[in-house]
Amino acid sequence: MKEWWKVMPKYNLGQNEKTKCLLTMNELCQEIADENETENMESNSVEAIRNKFKNSDQSGIINKLEKLLYFHIEEFTDKYSRLKFLKYLYNIEKRGISKSKSKLYNKTRVRIIDILNKPRLDNIKTDITSKSAYGSITTMMKKNIAIELAEDIQKSKQVYFEHLNSYWDQIVTKLFDYVMTDRALCDPATALKELERIRVFLETRVLSRLPNKSLKLPYKESAFEIFYNILLSHEVLCNDADRVNINYKISLDDPPTKQYSEIFKKYEEKFVVTSEKIPEILKKICIKGPIEDSDIDIIKKMMTGKTLLDAVDVKNLKFAFKYVETLLGWFENVKKIDFSEGYNFSIFTTAIQELISVNANKEIFVNDFYGNKYTAKSMISALKNGEEVEAVIKQAWINKLENRYASNLGVHELIRAKRSVENVIFEIKKKLFIYQNMEDLQVANEMITYFVSRSLISRDVAMDIGAKFGELINKNCSEYRFIICDRGINVLNMFREFLLYEKTMEEVVDDISDMIRDFESEQAVNDYSFIVAREMFYTFEIQLSNTHEKRFLFNFIVNRKDKVLEGLNFMEMISGEESQEKIEIGLGKFMLG
């Protein structure tokens, strides 16, 4: 065994021994070999250790970083940081004993690159559950990589990613407006058309235009800064990947009858079910034969669709009542809903129905995080485990409750369509995170979220704002009416902009009214020189923040004979510099309009 002073490390995180180093792979491998020998770890030759970094079968750390994470560590010019990073990954991936022989992460080898390549909820710590397969190791890794970052840089990255994820979550939440609002419930056919419009737009105008993982851009940050970005992106993608898996994997029962949906909507606010009342309710609904209690008949009909229950119904209800509060507790925790005063009758009923259905169908869920040998889990068994259950299965139960609730309201097809749009949105986010430079990610995210968020504003809402625009024009220029020509579909996008910036719309109306009045005041020299209509262009800005604004062009025709303002086109204007910036990071297709 070598004396401790002969193996003093120089390539550990947090160290700055650059001036004492040769900065070669050979020196790094020798340091690792010396440490292995000192700690009685597996003794490897320098050549054998070098082979674990890069080899012909592409299983080395450098090979896997490039192949799986598209992270090209050898392209960074700071050799010292490069070697420190590689040693850190070696200690996680190659040192220690097999994970099957120890549950202590600090003593085992963990294929962290493979784990990061397959984002799943079990890779990270979540608020959903305390249980996760790799949450400890990824949390530790993020903390250790941050040692090499300036504190202000680290915090700014965390804040940005939190903001980014929060904004995307708001976009997904907004989709429920097409499912659960009074407008959607009253006119589901129109809501379904809107969801289909959104899906097609996102697939054809956004997703298909985004570059693939093979896009290779020069690095603008240090190796540790880029890898920290990768870790933060991975956290976001873990939630998204399993959401998509849930949407594809969980079963969706056939919708109830129209008559049942009417009953459900009629009585959904009928009761508040408290924990104290649950045993009493179960006892009453299980009584054989008729009972003089109209409320109990309503409860039976809501939960089973009938008032006369057989032995199987009673057995199913007893089972469901046993676990309903566990399920609703998960729902309360994940959706941040307050049930302290009791459960809304409609959500309580929905939970009972879903429990009966899942138990009868013996549903399983496949949790396929990296390295999981026991992927198929019984949904009911997971429920019986209470809090000691995987986050993805909890989330699957929540989604199933949302799906059934929507079906009970009679909007089964809307929730299916909503989930389809969700899946496209998550695919867009996945492509977004191919950008490893923070600067590139910010540019891409700003452009993509703009397209996505505006697409969620329905045609009806845009038309309503267009009508208000027309009223203001008519108020300023009496007798004038506003129309959109057949090919002027982009004009609706202008009204989508005005939804959030009504004051800007009023300023635009005032300016266009002045243009109309100027045209009206023009005198003809003779009968042949009278101009009936004129095509015009108007540009304006919308201030999105203190530091950012967007410029737009509105193209229209003013017909002073028929007193008509006709919208032709609307588009965003960007500078040549902005356009080139987007083209350079693979977003040139978005410049086509």
C-alpha positions, 0 to 999 in steps of 0.5 A: 500500500502506498503512503498517503502523501504519494496519492494526494489527489489533484483532480477532485471537485472543488480543488484548484491544483491546475499549476501542479498538474500535467493535465493529461489523461495518463496522470488522471488515470494514475491518480485513480489507480493510486487511490484504488490501491490505497482504499483497497478498491479494485486494483486496475492498471493505468491502461485498464482505467484509461479504457474505461473512459474511451474504448472501441466498443463505445462503453467508456464514459466519454463514449456514453456521454457523446452517444447518450447525452450528446455531451462532447466533453473533449471539445472543452478547452479547459483541460483541468475542468475536463479531467476533474469532471471525468474523474467525478463521473468515473467515481460514480460509474466505475468505482465501488461494488455492484449495486446489487450487493449494496444499497448504499450509493456511496459504496456502489457503482451507478450507471448515471449516464444511462439513468440520465438518458432515460428521464423518469420520476424515479430518477429524482426526488419529488414532492409526490412521494419520499420514495425514488430509485435514484433521487439521492444520487441525482440530488447529490450529483447536482450539489457536487457539480454546483461546487464548480459554479459561481454561486450567482450562476448556479442560482440564476440557472435554478431560477430560470429552470423553475420559471421555465417549468412553471410557465409550461405547467401553466400552458398544460393547465390551460388545456382544462379550459377546453374540458371543464369550463361551463363553455366546454360543457355546454358546447363540447363539439366546439371545444373538441374542434378547438383541441384538434386545431391546437393539436394539429397546429402544434404538430405541424407548425411547432414540433415538426419544425424543431431540430433533432438531437443531432443538432451540434452547436458550439459550447458557450459555457464551461463543461460544468455549467453545461452539465449543470444545465443538463441535470436541470433539464433532466429534472424537468423531463423526468416529470414530462416523460412519465406524464406521457407514459401515463397518458399512453399506458393507463386504461380509459373506461367506456363513457357513461350514458348521457342519462348518467352524466345528467344525474352526475351534473345534477347532484355533483354539489349535493353533499360534502362527505366528511371522514366521520360520515364515510362509515355511516354512508357505507352502512346505509348503502349496503342495507338490503332492500329498500330504505326510506332515505332519498339521499342514500338512493342518490348516492347509490345511483351516483356510485353504481348507476342503480338503486338496487344493489346486488352482493357483488355491488356491495362487495365492490363498495366495501372494498372501495370505501376502505381505500378511498381516503388514501386515494383522495389524500394523494389527490389532495397532495398532488393537486394542492386541493384543500379537503379539510372541510370534507370531500366534494360529493362528485370527486368522492363518487369518482374515486369510489368508481375508479377504485372499483374499476381498477380492482375489477380489471386488475390493472397494472402499471409498467414503471420502466425506469432504468435498471428496474427489473420489476416493472409491472406493478398492480395499481391496487397493491400500490394503493395498499402501500400508502405513502411507500409507493412510486411517484409515477403510480401516484400520478397515474392514479391522479390522471385516472381520477381526472379522466373519469371525472371528465367522463362522468360530466359527459366530456369523455372525448374532450379528456382524450383529446386533451391528453393527446395535446398534452403528449404533443406539448411534452414532445415539444419540451423534450426537443427544447432541451436539446439546447445545452447552452443556456443562451440558446435554450432561452432564445428557443424557449421564448420563441416556442412558448410564444407559439404554443401559448398563443395557439391555446387561445380559441378561435371564438375568443379571438373572434370576440376580441375582433368584434370589440376591435370592430366596435372601437373602429366604428366608434372612432369612424362612424359607419365603418365596419371591420371584416376579415377577408377569406385569406386573412386567417392570420389576423385572428392572431393579432386579436390573440395578442390583444387578449393580454394587451387591451391597452395596446389594442386601443392605441392601435385602433386610434392610429388606424382611425387616424389613417382612415380619416386621412384617407377619407379627407383626400380630395379627387382632382377629377372623376377619374382620379377618385381612389375607392380603396387603398391597401395600408400597412401599420406597425406597432410594438407590444412590450412583453417585459421591461427588457423585451418587446415584439414588433408586428405588422398589420396589413389591411384595406380601407374601402371608403366607398363601402365604409369597410376596414378589411384585415388582410394579414398580420405577422411578427417583424424581427430584425436580421440579427434576431433572424440570423440568431434563430437560424444558427440554432436550428430554428430557421423553419420558424422564419417561414411563417 
